[in-house]
Every structure is written in C-alpha cells, then in structure tokens.
Amino acid sequence: MISTAPCLLAIESSCDDTAAAVLCGLEVKSNVVSSQWMHTKYGGVVPELASRAHQTAIVEVVEKALQEADIKLYEIDGIVCTQGPGLLGSLLVGHSFAKSLSLALGIPFYNAHHMRAHILAHFLQTGPNHPGPSFPFLCLTASGGHTQLVVMRHPLEMEIIGETMDDAVGEAFDKAAKMLRLGYPGGPHIDRWAQGGRSDAFAFAKPKISGLQYSFSGLKTSILQVLTKEFGPSIEYPESLLPDLCASIQKALLDHLIEKVMKAMEETKLSTLAIAGGVSANSSLRSQLTEIAKEKGWSLFLPPMAFTMDNAAMIGADGYFQWLYGEASPLSSSAQARPEAS
C-alpha cells in the first residue's frame, strides 16, 4: 500500500442496505452494514420504505464506522458514495449526505459505480498476500438487479460484453423461492435447501439466447409451469421434495450462467476470471467454477463472503482508484438510477 494513500469514508445506499466504511488505501478499517429487514414480509424491496429507512439509519451507521476505525471525521481525506445504479430514492439519501460532508469538510468527493465497485472489492486488503486479479480479466457480476459479463482492462474501465435481456439471476432466485414460500431474499434459502437434493429431479426449459446475452424470464416462467403442473395452482408440495426442487432450480439457473461464462472466456481468450455480486456467494456456483478453472487452467478469484453483498468497503475501493488516477467528482453531480458504465 502506498504510504500516502488517503483515508476515505465510503457510503452505500443503493437499495436496502445502509452502509459506511473507512479505508486507508485499500485496507479496510471498518465496514458497517445496516440491513432493512422490513422488506421480508413483502417478498421484495419497497422503494419508499427503503429510502425512509436510509434517512433514519445513515447518521448512526457513519458514526459507527468512524468509531470502529478509530478515526475522527476531520482526519478523513475524501468522501466516496454510490452514484448508481440503484433505487433513486435510496441513492439520493446517501449521495446528498456524502456531498454535504464533502462540502462542509472541504475534501474531495468521488462518485462510485455500484457494479464496478462489486468487481473492485477483489482488491480490498483483507490480509497479507492478498493480491487482486491481474488486468485484463473477465468478471461475472450477478445479483438481484444485474447479470453481466464484464471485461476489466483498467480499474476504472468496464466493458460489458454480455448482460441479461430481462430478469437478473438474483431476481429469478427470489421469484422461485417465493413460489416455494421460502422467504426473501430467496437465493440463500434455495442454496441451503439444495445441499441435500438431486439436481436432476425436475427439468425446466433451457434458455436459447445467442451470443453472450442472458435471459431468465422464460426460465422463471418454466419453473412456475412445472411447479403448477406437479403440485397444482397453489403449489402445495411435500416438504420431503424441497431439497430436490431447490437443487433442480439452482442447477437450471446456474447452468445458464456458467455456459455464458465459458463462452466469454473462450471468445476473449482471457485466462483470469472473477465473480462478484450477491449471487457470487452461492456455494454451488463457487464450487463449480473452481472445478472448471482447475480443468481449464484459469486463475479464479472468488470474493470474500463479507464483500459479496452490498457494502461500503467495495465503494471505498472504487473511490481509492479514482483518487489514484486523480478523478474527483464535482459536487454538482447527482445520483443516477442507471448511470452509464465507463
């Protein structure tokens, strides 16, 4: 780490997690996340409730991050905050708060791209001998809102070479879990129940999408059709079949993900692969890619579990690289639900 590296306060509020972190360079001094559990009963995030909860939590979360890092606010060298993508109301809370701090303290402000930050989390220093992937590399970013294949040739340059045409894979996990009445978020529930199940017990339609694009809408519909045919309109299934159902659903979703990853690695001729986003926590995805990487001779980078979900440490990593390349953001900038990838 460079001795003159800045201490940055990072803020994340793109969806339903209010988070703040303090980084000195790429070393994480604190990483505080306040999750909004009230959305569970609705089976998904309610935007208005999310933005109100951010307003309530943000001061306490920032204060806790500073306290855990044992650093005073006046010792911070810069503020970095998620500009987007995300829910606009939620983004506005963190973005406005961060710009106000930057203005009051007279220190630089940096806009972070949420999905790029997920990728840059691989460079966070969580211990000795923890190098990030070498550029260029391919990254699969998979979450509740995004499914993308990204070539990273530089810390601040994302080239999206493939993405979903409709639903994100995390959303498909959530919808499938809702059909099975497993609760929200659905991915961890399906992953846990799938551990003891047969992945070939139920068959679903395979997406037929050319190139490097993804599509999960048809697969989601196929899951509903199979469940309705097997267990009736109310999907009253015996609990003994739940492991097989989850294992089969998980296999169908991950097969589509992995197929395109392998195609992208072949077409780009890259030898380094990383994964990022909430779905990168899935145990089967991690184990399957580990085996494939060994077979193909790829270098594979799996993010630490603490940095798979939305957090502010990854936002700080994005801010650090902007500081490194002298790319501070103007205070006239605004939150953007769908910012363009650089």
SVG drawing of the C-alpha trace seen along z (x, -y; Angstrom):
<svg xmlns="http://www.w3.org/2000/svg" viewBox="-55 -23 60 60">
<polyline fill="none" stroke="black" stroke-width="0.4" points="0.0,0.0 1.3,-3.5 2.3,-5.3 0.5,-8.5 -2.8,-6.6 -5.8,-8.5 -8.3,-7.6 -11.7,-7.6 -15.2,-7.5 -17.4,-5.4 -21.2,-5.4 -23.5,-2.9 -27.3,-3.3 -28.3,-1.9 -31.0,0.4 -32.0,1.8 -28.7,1.7 -27.3,-1.5 -23.6,-1.0 -20.5,-3.0 -16.8,-2.1 -13.4,-3.7 -10.5,-2.7 -6.9,-3.8 -5.7,-3.0 -7.3,0.4 -7.0,1.5 -10.5,1.8 -10.5,0.2 -14.3,0.6 -17.2,1.9 -20.7,1.3 -23.9,2.5 -27.5,1.9 -29.9,4.2 -33.6,3.4 -35.5,6.5 -38.9,4.9 -39.0,5.8 -39.0,9.6 -42.8,9.7 -43.4,8.1 -41.2,10.5 -39.1,7.7 -37.8,4.2 -40.4,1.5 -38.6,-1.7 -40.4,-4.3 -39.8,-2.3 -36.2,-1.8 -35.4,-5.5 -37.1,-6.4 -35.1,-3.7 -31.8,-5.1 -32.7,-8.6 -33.2,-7.1 -30.0,-4.9 -27.3,-6.9 -26.0,-9.1 -25.7,-6.2 -24.0,-4.0 -21.5,-6.6 -20.7,-7.4 -20.2,-3.7 -17.9,-3.2 -15.7,-6.1 -15.7,-4.8 -14.7,-1.2 -11.9,-2.6 -10.8,-4.8 -10.6,-7.8 -12.1,-11.3 -14.2,-12.9 -11.7,-15.7 -9.0,-13.1 -10.8,-11.8 -9.2,-12.8 -12.2,-12.2 -15.8,-11.0 -16.9,-8.4 -20.5,-7.4 -22.6,-5.3 -23.9,-7.3 -25.8,-4.4 -27.2,-2.1 -29.9,-1.6 -33.2,-2.9 -33.2,-6.6 -34.8,-7.5 -32.3,-5.4 -29.4,-6.7 -30.4,-10.3 -30.2,-9.8 -26.6,-8.6 -25.5,-10.9 -26.8,-14.1 -25.4,-13.2 -22.0,-12.5 -21.8,-15.6 -22.8,-17.7 -20.0,-16.2 -17.5,-16.8 -18.6,-20.5 -18.6,-21.0 -15.1,-19.4 -13.6,-20.9 -12.4,-17.5 -12.7,-15.7 -15.8,-13.8 -15.9,-10.7 -18.9,-9.1 -18.8,-5.3 -20.4,-3.0 -22.1,-0.3 -21.4,2.7 -17.8,1.6 -17.3,1.4 -18.5,5.0 -15.7,6.0 -13.1,3.8 -13.9,5.5 -11.4,8.1 -8.6,5.6 -9.5,4.9 -6.7,5.8 -8.2,8.3 -4.9,9.7 -1.3,10.2 -0.6,11.7 -4.0,10.9 -3.4,9.6 -6.3,8.9 -6.7,10.2 -4.3,9.0 -5.7,6.9 -7.2,7.7 -9.7,10.2 -13.3,11.2 -15.8,10.8 -19.3,12.2 -21.4,9.8 -24.5,11.5 -27.0,10.0 -30.7,9.3 -30.6,6.4 -27.8,7.3 -26.3,10.1 -23.3,9.0 -20.1,10.3 -17.6,7.5 -14.0,7.2 -11.9,5.1 -8.7,3.8 -8.2,1.0 -9.6,0.3 -12.0,-2.4 -12.9,-0.9 -15.8,1.6 -16.6,3.2 -19.9,5.0 -19.8,7.8 -22.9,9.6 -25.9,9.0 -29.4,10.1 -32.1,9.1 -34.8,9.2 -34.6,10.5 -31.4,10.8 -30.4,14.2 -30.8,13.0 -34.3,11.9 -35.0,15.3 -33.8,16.9 -36.1,14.6 -39.1,15.4 -38.5,19.1 -38.1,19.0 -41.4,17.0 -43.2,19.8 -41.9,22.3 -42.8,19.9 -39.2,19.9 -38.9,16.2 -36.9,13.2 -34.1,13.0 -34.5,16.3 -31.0,17.2 -29.6,18.2 -32.7,20.3 -32.5,22.2 -28.7,22.7 -29.2,24.1 -32.0,26.5 -30.3,27.6 -27.4,29.1 -29.1,32.4 -31.1,32.6 -31.0,34.2 -30.4,31.6 -31.9,33.9 -35.2,34.5 -37.1,31.8 -36.4,30.5 -37.0,26.9 -36.8,25.3 -33.3,24.1 -32.9,20.5 -31.9,20.3 -30.2,17.0 -27.4,16.4 -24.1,14.7 -23.2,13.7 -26.6,12.4 -28.6,13.9 -32.4,14.3 -34.0,15.6 -37.6,14.6 -38.5,17.7 -36.8,19.9 -38.7,18.3 -41.9,19.0 -40.9,22.6 -40.3,23.1 -43.8,21.8 -45.3,24.0 -43.6,27.2 -44.5,26.5 -48.1,25.8 -48.3,28.9 -46.8,31.1 -48.4,29.6 -51.5,27.7 -52.2,23.9 -51.4,23.3 -48.1,25.3 -48.7,27.5 -45.6,29.7 -44.5,32.2 -41.6,30.8 -39.6,34.0 -39.3,32.8 -38.0,29.4 -34.2,30.3 -34.8,31.9 -36.9,28.8 -34.2,26.4 -31.3,28.4 -33.1,28.6 -34.0,24.9 -30.5,23.9 -28.9,26.1 -31.1,24.6 -30.2,21.1 -26.5,21.7 -26.2,23.8 -27.2,20.7 -24.8,18.5 -21.8,20.9 -22.5,21.6 -22.0,18.0 -19.0,17.5 -17.2,20.4 -18.2,18.9 -16.9,15.5 -13.6,16.8 -13.2,18.6 -14.0,15.6 -12.0,13.1 -9.1,15.5 -8.6,14.3 -7.2,16.6 -8.3,14.8 -11.9,15.0 -13.6,13.3 -17.1,13.3 -18.9,10.6 -22.3,9.6 -24.8,11.3 -25.1,14.5 -21.3,14.9 -22.0,16.2 -23.8,19.2 -21.9,22.3 -22.6,24.4 -21.5,21.6 -18.3,21.2 -17.5,24.9 -18.4,25.5 -16.3,22.6 -13.4,23.8 -13.5,27.2 -13.8,25.6 -10.9,23.2 -8.7,26.1 -9.6,28.0 -9.1,25.0 -6.0,23.6 -7.7,20.3 -6.9,18.1 -10.1,17.8 -10.9,15.1 -13.8,15.6 -14.8,12.6 -14.7,13.0 -18.2,13.7 -18.3,10.3 -18.0,8.5 -20.4,10.4 -23.5,8.5 -23.9,4.7 -21.4,3.0 -19.4,-0.3 -15.9,1.2 -16.3,2.0 -17.5,-1.6 -14.3,-2.7 -12.2,-0.6 -13.8,-2.4 -13.1,-5.7 -9.5,-4.7 -8.8,-4.0 -10.4,-7.4 -8.1,-9.1 -5.1,-7.1 -5.9,-8.4 -6.9,-11.9 -10.6,-11.6 -12.6,-13.5 -16.2,-14.2 -17.9,-17.6 -20.4,-18.4 -22.9,-19.4 -23.2,-15.7 -26.3,-13.9 -27.5,-10.4 -28.4,-8.3 -30.6,-5.2 -28.9,-4.0 -25.5,-5.6 -23.5,-4.6 -20.7,-2.2 -17.3,-3.7"/>
</svg>
